[in-house]
Amino acid sequence: MRLLQKIFIFFLLLTLPLSVNSAEPEVLYLWQISSGHEWESYGDENVQQKYEGITSNGEPDGKGILSFPDGKRVTGEWKNGNEWNTDHFNNEGKLIGRTAKGKYNIGAGEKIKMVLFLRKVSGRWGWHEEGVAGKDYKYEGTIENGKPNGSGIYTTPSGNQYIGDFKDGKKHGRGIFTYTSGSTYQGEFKDGKKHGQGTFTSPNGNLYVGQWEKSKKNGQGTFTYASGSMYQGEFKDDKQHGQGTFTWKNGAKRVGEFRKGKLFNIT
């Protein structure tokens, strides 16, 4: 493996312009210090990140390879000690990310499977490769452009879990959301919300099957109570609203108009 890295560096340096080749290739190690990190010419590759390539003023500055103790690698171009245009590979040699003009992109524009955490950093929510399960929101599944895209499992710190489709970091498509309370929703999602056709089951036995909009019952649906009574008709903002039929357990029926969950004009 190390022989291959040396061969790679040799051919990498041959491709550099003459003006850059005036800089000597070096080996540097990344040391963590109280104020951040610094590069030194000494270190232990079994403990620290090791850089092999072009440097300037004691920092990576040009083309080179950064090797991690666990086998991960970063190859490409550095500027003033920081990644500029680089590719990230895991310890199996699979591309897992890419830095373009100093900005890191998880997934490198391709769909890959990995674990991400949704957490707030410097006051902003975002997806990150590092996090704490049980404290941060955790995603396991397919990602693209640094966000959940495709199918995966999303778990909240409280233990709620969603299994299904994602688009641009949000629940989108079909899936099942299971709450720690025992409630479940199975159906369609859009932009992170229940939207479309879906079924919601409560632990007390109540059941709703019908249309949703922005995570609320909206449109046509059927609500069956644990007691055996049932409402079939229109809903608005989670309440019976519009034309519908209410059937009691004993078979008695009322047909007509409902408003905000109450009988209004019934025959």
C-alpha positions in Angstrom: 0.0 0.0 0.0 2.8 2.4 0.9 4.7 1.5 -2.2 1.6 2.4 -4.3 1.3 5.7 -2.5 4.9 6.6 -3.3 4.4 5.6 -6.9 1.3 7.8 -7.0 3.1 10.8 -5.5 6.0 10.3 -8.0 3.7 10.5 -11.0 1.6 13.2 -9.3 4.7 15.4 -9.0 5.6 14.8 -12.6 2.3 16.5 -13.7 3.0 19.7 -11.8 4.0 22.9 -13.6 7.7 23.8 -13.5 7.0 26.8 -11.3 5.5 24.5 -8.6 8.2 21.8 -8.9 10.6 24.3 -7.4 9.0 23.4 -4.0 10.4 20.3 -2.4 8.0 17.4 -1.6 8.0 16.7 2.1 6.4 14.6 4.8 4.4 16.4 7.4 2.3 15.3 10.4 -0.8 17.0 11.8 -0.6 17.8 15.5 -3.7 18.8 17.5 -3.0 21.7 19.9 -5.2 23.8 22.2 -5.7 26.5 19.6 -6.5 24.1 16.8 -3.7 22.2 14.9 -0.3 22.7 13.3 1.9 20.8 10.9 5.3 19.4 12.0 8.0 17.4 10.2 7.9 14.7 12.9 5.2 12.4 14.2 3.7 8.9 14.2 1.6 7.8 11.3 -0.1 5.2 13.5 -1.5 8.1 15.6 -1.5 11.2 13.5 -2.5 12.2 10.0 0.4 12.1 7.6 0.8 14.3 4.5 3.2 13.5 1.6 3.5 16.0 -1.1 4.3 19.6 -2.0 4.6 22.1 0.8 5.3 25.8 1.4 6.2 27.5 4.6 5.9 24.3 6.5 2.3 23.6 5.3 0.7 21.5 2.5 0.5 23.7 -0.5 0.2 21.9 -3.8 -0.5 18.3 -4.7 -0.2 15.5 -2.2 -1.7 12.7 -0.2 -3.1 12.8 3.4 -3.2 9.4 5.1 -5.2 8.6 8.3 -4.3 6.0 10.9 -7.5 4.1 10.2 -6.6 3.8 6.5 -8.7 6.6 5.0 -6.9 8.8 2.4 -7.3 12.3 0.9 -5.7 13.0 -2.4 -5.4 16.2 -4.5 -4.5 19.8 -4.0 -3.9 21.9 -0.9 -3.7 25.7 -0.3 -2.0 27.3 2.7 -2.4 24.1 4.7 -6.0 23.5 3.9 -7.7 21.2 1.3 -8.6 23.0 -1.9 -9.5 20.4 -4.5 -9.4 16.9 -3.0 -11.0 13.5 -3.1 -11.8 11.5 0.1 -11.6 7.7 0.2 -12.5 5.3 3.0 -10.2 2.5 4.1 -11.5 0.3 1.3 -10.6 2.8 -1.4 -14.2 3.9 -2.0 -14.9 7.6 -2.8 -16.9 9.1 0.1 -16.5 12.8 -0.5 -14.9 15.7 -2.4 -13.6 19.2 -1.6 -14.0 21.7 -4.4 -12.4 25.2 -3.9 -12.2 24.6 -0.2 -15.8 23.4 0.3 -16.3 19.8 1.4 -19.2 17.8 -0.1 -20.1 14.5 1.5 -20.9 12.0 -1.2 -19.1 13.8 -4.0 -22.3 14.1 -6.1 -22.8 10.3 -6.1 -25.2 8.2 -4.1 -23.4 6.3 -1.4 -24.4 4.6 1.8 -23.2 6.0 5.1 -24.2 7.4 8.5 -24.9 11.1 9.0 -26.0 13.2 12.0 -28.2 16.2 12.0 -27.1 18.7 14.6 -26.7 22.4 15.2 -23.2 23.9 14.8 -22.5 27.6 15.3 -26.3 28.2 15.4 -27.0 26.4 12.1 -28.6 23.0 11.5 -26.8 20.7 9.1 -25.8 17.2 8.3 -22.4 16.0 9.6 -20.3 12.8 9.5 -19.7 13.0 13.2 -22.3 13.0 16.0 -23.6 11.3 19.1 -26.4 8.7 18.7 -29.1 9.5 21.3 -28.2 13.1 21.4 -28.2 14.1 17.7 -30.6 13.1 14.9 -29.1 10.0 13.2 -29.5 8.9 9.6 -28.3 5.6 8.1 -28.8 5.1 4.4 -28.1 6.5 0.9 -26.8 10.1 0.6 -26.0 12.4 -2.3 -24.5 15.9 -2.2 -24.0 15.6 1.5 -27.7 15.0 2.4 -30.0 12.0 2.7 -31.2 11.1 -0.8 -32.8 7.7 -1.5 -33.8 5.3 1.2 -32.7 5.2 4.8 -33.5 5.1 8.5 -33.8 8.3 10.5 -33.9 8.2 14.3 -34.6 11.2 16.6 -32.9 11.7 20.0 -36.2 10.7 21.7 -36.4 7.4 19.9 -38.9 8.2 17.1 -37.9 6.4 13.9 -38.7 6.9 10.2 -37.9 4.2 7.6 -38.4 5.2 4.0 -37.6 7.6 1.2 -35.6 10.9 1.4 -34.9 13.8 -0.9 -32.5 16.6 -0.2 -32.3 15.8 3.5 -36.0 15.5 4.1 -38.6 12.7 4.3 -40.0 12.6 0.8 -41.8 9.7 -0.9 -43.2 6.7 1.0 -42.2 5.6 4.5 -43.2 4.5 8.0 -42.8 6.8 11.0 -43.0 5.1 14.4 -43.4 7.1 17.5 -42.2 6.1 21.0 -45.8 6.6 22.1 -46.8 3.6 20.0 -48.5 5.6 17.2 -47.5 4.9 13.6 -47.9 6.6 10.3 -47.5 4.7 7.0 -47.9 6.5 3.7 -46.7 9.4 1.7 -44.4 12.3 2.7 -43.4 15.6 1.0 -40.7 18.0 2.1 -40.5 16.4 5.5 -44.2 16.3 6.2 -47.1 13.8 5.9 -48.6 14.7 2.6 -50.7 12.6 0.3 -52.4 9.3 1.2 -51.6 7.7 4.5 -52.7 5.7 7.5 -52.3 6.8 11.1 -52.7 4.3 13.9 -53.0 5.4 17.6 -52.0 3.1 20.5 -55.6 3.4 21.9 -57.0 1.8 18.7 -58.1 4.8 16.8 -57.4 4.6 13.0 -57.3 7.2 10.3 -57.0 6.3 6.6 -57.1 9.1 4.1 -55.5 12.2 2.7 -52.9 14.5 4.4 -51.5 17.9 3.7 -48.6 19.4 5.6 -48.8 16.7 8.3 -52.5 17.4 8.9 -55.6 15.4 7.9 -56.9 17.3 4.9 -59.3 16.0 2.2 -61.2 12.7 2.1 -60.7 10.2 4.8 -62.1 7.6 7.2 -61.6 7.8 11.0 -62.5 4.7 12.9 -62.7 5.0 16.7 -61.6 2.3 19.1 -65.2 2.2 20.3 -66.4 1.1 16.9 -67.9 4.4 15.7 -66.8 5.7 12.4 -66.7 9.0 10.4 -66.3 9.0 6.6 -66.0 12.3 4.7 -64.1 15.5 4.5 -61.3 16.8 6.9 -59.7 20.1 7.3 -56.7 20.9 9.6 -57.1 17.6 11.5 -60.9 18.1 12.1 -64.1 16.7 10.5 -65.0 19.6 8.2 -67.3 19.4 5.2 -69.6 16.7 4.0 -69.5 13.4 5.8 -71.3 10.5 7.4 -71.0 9.6 11.1 -71.9 6.0 12.0 -72.3 5.0 15.7 -71.4 1.5 17.0 -75.1 0.6 17.2 -75.5 1.4 13.4 -77.3 4.7 13.8 -76.1 7.3 11.1 -76.0 11.0 10.6 -75.3 12.4 7.1 -74.6 16.0 6.4 -72.2 18.9 7.1 -69.6 19.1 9.7 -67.7 22.2 10.9 -64.5 22.1 12.9 -65.2 18.7 14.2 -68.8 19.2 15.1 -72.2 18.3 13.6 -73.6 21.4 11.9 -76.3 20.5 9.4 -77.3 16.9 9.8 -80.1 14.8 8.4 
